[in-house]
Amino acid sequence: MKTLVKNESFFLKKFIEILDQGRIPLEIIDTSGNRYSTAREDIQYRIHIKDQKFFHALISPNAFSLGEAYIKGYFDISGSIKELYELVCTQLLHKNQRKNLIQFFARFFTHPKLKEKENIEYHYNIPSEFYRLFLGKTMGYTCGYYTDENTDMDDAQIEKMDIICRKLRLKPDEALLDIGCGWGNFAVYAAKKYGVNVTGITLSSEQKAYAESWVAREGLSRKIKIKIQNYRDLGSENFDKISCIGMSEHVGKNNMAVFFQTVYRSLRKGGLFMQHTITTHQKTKKGYENAFLNKYMFPGGELMFEHDLVELASSSGFELLTAENFRTHYIKTLNDWVMRMEAQKDQLLKIISDKVFRIYHIFFIGSLVSFREKEISLFQNLFYKTDHKTISTDNFISLYSKNETRIA
């Protein structure tokens, strides 16, 4: 470390050179108060170095090293962090790094169901009040749907849930399975508005407790059951419709074929399955990973290409009815979350640590930029378990048909 400290000036000058290529109006203030700038005036952003460990991040600056330095509090930023992230992402924020070999080999000796529960609890077993402060009254922790520029976050989440209900053609007293039911928002909405009987499954005890409390307050205990259950353990029970809203990102490439096969087996013939999921447009080099995402935000999470998802679903017996890309809606959703987090920061820090706040804050900003740069998208895929005995066009009505009243 002493060697690094002696070379603070060298590292900072090199760092400034990289940033100056993008003409970013930024100033860095080191631990001794020395200033390094990319411009003489109109400085809009300042990085205040608080700990000399920050210089480890400058040896090979990327999304992981700088992100980790930020969440550990090695530096602070004056000015909009979101704007600065957007400016430096093309110069510095390479998201994928080489996989940790110990973690790579450890996965061969870990039971997948136990690991999945551990991964989900890591992210979701944070007090529900933390999420409520920035997710709002719907507790919707996935992409909303903004009907116009004036749509607020809560209305966008309600519109998203209604779109899914209409796409699934939900009818009173049908049996709906919601895989990864989250805080229970979709289960409550579908039961209240469409009269279905819902079974919601999650691996998070915090989510189950919150969802059950919500169900009880709404007087829907006879309509909704919330379980701690892995999708692999669904057994022989069958459902008319199945939804999976923002959970299949946790499944992973190696398990996705089994996931689709399990969903197909659990769905009655002629039933519909809605998969609402983030997809990627970028191929990850073999032996590389998004280290920040895997270590700090979604351990075990993995994004897939849309065409690979459709192919695996088809191989399991499903027929694709519709696929819609809501990428720009997720940009708006994430922007709302970031703004709410920043506005509610003092309240949030009474519930969680500064480190946890920084993890979520920088992750949402990074995700917003990834959606904006078209590196990732959000697809709603509607799949049909074909019933050859019933030759009907009922599930094949175009969204643009004048006869379609359930979706359009």
ZITAPE-V509980 format. One record per pair of residues at least 4 apart in sequence whose C-alpha atoms are under 8 Angstrom apart, sorted by the first residue. I is the first residue (numbers start at 1). J is the second residue. D is the distance in whole Angstrom. If there is no record, write none. Layout:
<<I;J;D> <I;J;D>>
This chain:
<<1;5;6> <1;53;8> <2;6;6> <3;7;6> <4;8;6> <4;55;7> <4;56;8> <5;52;7> <5;55;8> <7;11;6> <8;12;6> <8;55;7> <9;13;6> <10;14;6> <11;15;6> <11;55;7> <11;58;6> <11;59;7> <12;16;6> <12;28;8> <12;36;7> <12;58;8> <13;17;6> <13;36;7> <14;18;6> <15;19;6> <15;58;7> <16;20;6> <16;36;7> <16;37;7> <16;38;6> <17;21;7> <17;38;8> <18;22;8> <18;91;7> <19;23;7> <19;24;6> <19;38;7> <19;88;7> <19;91;7> <20;24;6> <20;38;5> <22;87;8> <22;88;8> <22;91;7> <23;38;7> <24;38;7> <24;87;7> <24;88;8> <25;37;8> <25;38;6> <25;39;6> <25;42;7> <25;43;5> <25;44;6> <25;45;7> <26;37;6> <26;38;6> <26;39;7> <26;43;5> <26;44;6> <26;45;5> <26;46;6> <26;47;8> <27;35;7> <27;36;6> <27;37;4> <27;38;6> <27;39;8> <27;43;7> <27;45;6> <27;46;5> <27;47;6> <28;35;6> <28;36;5> <28;37;6> <28;46;6> <28;47;5> <28;48;6> <28;49;7> <29;33;6> <29;34;6> <29;35;5> <29;36;7> <29;46;7> <29;47;6> <29;48;5> <29;49;6> <30;34;5> <30;35;7> <30;48;6> <30;49;5> <30;50;8> <31;48;8> <31;49;6> <31;50;6> <31;51;7> <31;52;7> <39;43;7> <44;79;6> <45;77;7> <45;78;6> <45;79;5> <45;80;7> <45;84;7> <46;77;6> <46;78;5> <46;79;7> <47;75;7> <47;76;6> <47;77;5> <47;78;7> <48;75;5> <48;76;5> <48;77;6> <48;78;8> <49;54;7> <49;74;6> <49;75;4> <49;76;7> <50;54;8> <50;73;7> <50;74;5> <50;75;5> <50;76;7> <51;73;8> <51;74;5> <51;75;7> <52;74;7> <53;57;8> <53;69;8> <53;74;7> <54;58;7> <54;69;6> <54;74;5> <54;75;7> <55;59;7> <56;65;8> <57;61;6> <57;62;8> <57;65;5> <57;66;6> <57;69;7> <58;65;8> <58;66;8> <60;65;7> <61;65;6> <61;66;6> <61;92;6> <61;93;8> <62;66;6> <62;67;8> <62;92;5> <62;93;5> <62;94;5> <62;95;7> <63;67;6> <63;92;7> <63;93;4> <63;94;6> <63;95;5> <63;292;7> <64;68;6> <64;93;8> <64;95;7> <64;97;8> <64;290;8> <64;291;6> <64;292;5> <65;69;6> <66;70;6> <67;71;6> <67;292;7> <67;362;7> <68;72;6> <68;292;7> <69;73;6> <69;74;5> <69;75;7> <70;74;6> <70;75;6> <70;76;7> <70;358;7> <71;354;8> <71;355;5> <71;356;8> <71;358;5> <71;359;6> <72;355;6> <73;355;7> <77;81;7> <79;84;8> <80;84;6> <81;85;6> <82;86;6> <82;365;6> <83;87;6> <84;88;6> <85;89;6> <85;365;7> <85;366;7> <86;369;6> <88;92;6> <88;93;7> <89;93;5> <89;94;8> <90;94;8> <95;289;8> <95;290;6> <95;291;7> <95;292;8> <96;284;7> <96;288;6> <96;289;5> <96;290;4> <96;291;6> <97;288;5> <97;289;5> <97;290;6> <97;291;6> <98;287;6> <98;288;4> <98;289;6> <98;291;8> <99;103;8> <99;104;7> <99;287;6> <99;288;5> <99;289;6> <99;291;7> <100;104;6> <101;105;6> <102;106;6> <103;107;7> <104;108;8> <105;109;8> <106;110;7> <110;114;8> <110;115;7> <111;115;6> <112;116;6> <113;117;6> <113;230;7> <114;118;6> <115;119;6> <116;120;6> <116;250;8> <116;300;7> <117;121;6> <117;203;6> <117;204;7> <118;122;6> <119;123;7> <119;298;7> <119;299;6> <119;300;6> <120;124;6> <120;125;8> <120;203;6> <120;204;6> <120;298;8> <121;125;5> <121;203;7> <121;204;5> <121;205;8> <122;126;8> <123;297;7> <123;298;7> <124;204;6> <124;206;7> <124;207;7> <125;204;6> <125;205;7> <125;206;5> <125;207;7> <126;130;7> <126;206;7> <127;131;7> <127;206;7> <127;351;7> <128;132;6> <128;206;7> <128;207;8> <128;210;7> <129;133;6> <129;351;8> <130;134;7> <130;348;6> <130;351;6> <130;352;7> <131;135;6> <131;136;8> <131;139;7> <132;136;5> <132;137;7> <132;139;6> <133;340;8> <133;341;8> <133;344;7> <133;348;7> <134;337;6> <134;340;5> <134;341;6> <134;344;7> <135;139;5> <135;140;6> <135;141;7> <135;337;7> <136;140;8> <136;153;8> <136;154;7> <137;154;7> <138;154;6> <138;157;7> <138;158;7> <138;185;6> <139;183;7> <139;185;6> <140;144;8> <140;157;6> <140;183;8> <140;185;7> <141;182;8> <141;246;8> <142;245;7> <142;246;6> <143;157;7> <143;160;8> <143;326;8> <143;329;7> <143;330;5> <143;333;6> <143;378;8> <144;153;7> <144;156;5> <144;157;4> <144;158;8> <144;159;7> <144;160;5> <144;329;6> <144;330;7> <144;333;6> <145;156;5> <145;157;6> <145;159;6> <145;160;5> <145;326;8> <145;329;6> <146;151;6> <146;152;8> <146;153;8> <146;155;8> <146;156;5> <146;159;8> <146;329;6> <146;332;8> <147;151;6> <147;156;7> <151;155;6> <151;156;6> <152;156;6> <153;157;6> <153;333;7> <153;336;7> <154;158;6> <155;159;6> <156;160;6> <157;161;6> <158;162;6> <159;163;6> <160;164;6> <161;165;6> <161;186;6> <161;189;7> <161;190;8> <162;166;6> <163;167;6> <163;407;6> <164;168;6> <164;274;7> <165;169;6> <165;170;6> <165;190;7> <165;194;8> <166;170;6> <166;406;5> <166;407;5> <167;274;8> <167;382;7> <167;406;7> <167;407;6> <168;241;7> <168;272;6> <168;273;7> <168;274;7> <168;382;8> <169;406;7> <170;174;7> <170;194;6> <170;196;7> <170;241;8> <171;194;6> <171;195;7> <171;196;6> <172;194;6> <172;195;4> <172;196;5> <172;197;8> <173;195;6> <173;196;5> <173;197;6> <174;195;8> <174;196;5> <174;197;6> <174;239;8> <174;240;6> <174;241;8> <175;196;6> <175;197;5> <175;198;6> <175;199;8> <175;239;5> <175;240;5> <175;241;6> <176;196;7> <176;197;6> <176;198;5> <176;199;6> <176;239;6> <176;240;6> <176;241;5> <176;242;6> <176;243;7> <177;198;6> <177;199;5> <177;200;6> <177;201;8> <177;239;6> <177;241;6> <177;242;5> <177;243;6> <178;187;7> <178;198;7> <178;199;6> <178;200;5> <178;201;6> <178;242;6> <178;243;5> <178;244;6> <178;245;8> <179;200;6> <179;201;5> <179;202;7> <179;231;7> <179;242;7> <179;243;6> <179;244;5> <179;245;7> <179;247;7> <180;200;7> <180;201;5> <180;202;5> <180;203;8> <180;244;6> <180;245;7> <180;246;8> <180;247;5> <181;185;8> <181;186;7> <181;187;7> <181;200;5> <181;201;6> <181;202;6> <181;244;8> <181;245;8> <182;202;7> <182;207;6> <182;208;8> <182;211;8> <183;207;5> <183;208;7> <183;210;6> <183;211;5> <184;188;6> <184;200;7> <184;207;8> <184;208;8> <184;210;8> <184;211;4> <184;212;8> <184;214;7> <184;215;8> <185;189;6> <185;211;8> <186;190;6> <187;191;6> <187;198;6> <187;199;8> <187;200;7> <187;224;7> <188;192;6> <188;214;8> <188;215;7> <188;218;8> <188;220;8> <188;224;8> <189;193;6> <189;194;8> <190;194;5> <190;195;7> <190;196;6> <190;198;8> <191;195;5> <191;196;5> <191;197;6> <191;198;7> <191;220;8> <191;223;7> <191;224;7> <192;196;8> <192;220;8> <196;223;7> <197;223;5> <197;224;6> <198;223;6> <198;224;5> <198;225;6> <199;224;6> <199;225;5> <199;226;6> <199;227;8> <200;224;7> <200;225;6> <200;226;5> <200;227;6> <201;226;6> <201;227;5> <201;228;6> <201;229;6> <201;230;7> <201;231;8> <202;207;7> <202;208;7> <202;226;8> <202;227;6> <202;228;5> <202;229;6> <202;230;7> <203;228;5> <203;229;6> <203;230;7> <204;208;6> <204;228;7> <205;209;6> <205;228;7> <206;210;6> <207;211;6> <208;212;6> <208;226;6> <208;227;7> <208;228;7> <209;213;6> <210;214;6> <211;215;6> <211;226;7> <212;216;6> <212;225;8> <212;226;7> <213;217;6> <214;218;6> <215;219;6> <215;220;5> <215;221;6> <215;224;7> <216;220;6> <216;221;6> <220;224;6> <221;225;7> <229;233;7> <229;234;8> <230;234;7> <231;259;7> <231;262;7> <232;259;7> <232;262;7> <234;262;8> <234;266;7> <235;266;8> <236;266;7> <237;266;6> <238;265;8> <238;266;5> <238;267;5> <238;268;6> <239;266;6> <239;267;5> <239;268;6> <239;271;8> <240;267;6> <240;268;6> <240;271;5> <240;272;7> <241;267;7> <241;268;8> <241;271;5> <241;272;5> <241;273;6> <242;263;8> <242;267;7> <242;272;6> <242;273;5> <242;274;6> <243;273;6> <243;274;5> <243;275;6> <243;276;8> <244;248;7> <244;273;8> <244;274;6> <244;275;5> <244;276;6> <245;274;8> <245;275;6> <245;276;5> <245;277;7> <246;275;8> <246;276;6> <246;277;5> <246;278;7> <247;251;7> <247;277;7> <248;252;8> <248;275;8> <248;277;6> <249;277;6> <249;278;7> <249;301;6> <249;302;6> <249;303;6> <250;298;8> <250;300;6> <250;301;4> <250;302;6> <251;255;6> <251;256;6> <251;259;7> <251;300;8> <251;301;7> <251;302;7> <252;256;6> <252;300;7> <252;301;6> <252;302;5> <252;303;7> <253;257;8> <253;302;7> <253;303;8> <253;304;7> <255;259;6> <256;260;6> <256;309;8> <256;312;7> <257;261;6> <257;312;6> <257;313;7> <257;316;7> <258;262;6> <259;263;6> <260;264;6> <260;312;7> <260;313;6> <260;316;6> <261;265;6> <261;313;8> <261;316;5> <262;266;6> <263;267;6> <263;273;8> <264;316;7> <264;317;7> <264;318;7> <264;385;7> <267;271;6> <267;272;8> <267;273;8> <267;385;7> <268;385;7> <269;385;6> <269;386;6> <269;387;6> <270;384;7> <270;385;5> <270;386;5> <270;387;5> <271;384;6> <271;385;5> <271;386;8> <272;382;7> <272;383;6> <272;384;5> <272;385;6> <273;382;6> <273;383;5> <273;384;6> <273;385;8> <274;380;7> <274;381;6> <274;382;5> <274;383;6> <275;379;8> <275;380;6> <275;381;5> <275;382;6> <275;383;8> <276;378;7> <276;379;6> <276;380;4> <276;381;6> <277;378;6> <277;379;6> <277;380;7> <278;303;7> <278;304;8> <278;376;7> <278;377;6> <278;378;4> <278;379;6> <279;303;5> <279;304;5> <279;305;5> <279;306;6> <279;376;6> <279;377;5> <279;378;6> <279;379;7> <280;303;6> <280;304;6> <280;305;5> <280;306;7> <280;375;6> <280;376;4> <280;377;6> <281;305;6> <281;374;7> <281;375;5> <281;376;6> <281;377;8> <282;375;6> <282;376;8> <284;288;6> <284;289;7> <289;294;8> <290;294;6> <291;295;6> <292;296;6> <292;297;7> <293;297;5> <293;298;6> <293;299;7> <293;301;8> <293;363;8> <294;298;5> <294;299;4> <294;300;6> <294;301;7> <295;299;6> <296;359;7> <297;359;7> <297;360;7> <297;363;7> <304;308;7> <304;309;7> <305;309;7> <306;310;6> <306;379;8> <307;311;6> <308;312;6> <309;313;6> <310;314;6> <310;320;7> <311;315;6> <312;316;6> <313;317;7> <313;318;5> <313;319;8> <313;383;8> <314;318;5> <314;319;6> <314;320;7> <317;385;7> <317;386;8> <318;383;6> <318;384;6> <318;385;5> <318;386;7> <319;383;5> <319;384;5> <319;385;6> <319;386;7> <320;381;7> <320;382;6> <320;383;5> <320;384;6> <321;381;8> <321;382;6> <321;383;6> <321;384;7> <321;395;8> <321;396;7> <322;380;8> <322;381;6> <322;382;5> <322;383;7> <323;379;6> <323;380;6> <323;381;5> <323;382;6> <324;379;5> <324;380;5> <324;381;7> <325;377;7> <325;378;6> <325;379;5> <325;380;7> <326;330;7> <326;377;7> <326;378;5> <326;379;6> <326;380;8> <327;331;7> <327;371;6> <327;372;8> <327;374;8> <327;376;8> <327;377;5> <327;378;5> <327;379;8> <328;332;7> <328;371;7> <328;372;7> <329;333;6> <330;334;6> <330;368;7> <330;371;7> <330;378;7> <331;335;6> <331;368;5> <331;369;8> <331;371;6> <331;372;7> <332;336;6> <333;337;6> <334;338;6> <334;364;6> <334;365;7> <334;367;8> <334;368;6> <335;339;6> <335;365;8> <335;368;7> <336;340;6> <337;341;6> <337;364;8> <338;342;6> <338;361;6> <338;364;7> <338;365;7> <339;343;6> <340;344;6> <341;345;6> <341;348;8> <341;361;7> <344;348;6> <345;349;6> <346;350;7> <347;351;7> <348;352;6> <348;357;7> <349;353;6> <349;354;6> <349;357;7> <352;356;6> <352;357;7> <353;357;6> <354;358;6> <355;359;6> <356;360;6> <357;361;6> <358;362;6> <359;363;6> <360;364;6> <361;365;6> <362;366;6> <363;367;6> <364;368;6> <365;369;6> <366;370;6> <367;371;6> <368;372;6> <369;373;6> <370;374;6> <370;375;5> <370;376;6> <371;375;6> <371;376;5> <371;377;6> <387;391;8> <393;397;7> <397;401;7> <397;403;8> <397;404;6> <398;404;7> <399;404;6> <399;407;6> <399;408;6> <400;404;7> <400;408;7> <404;408;6>>
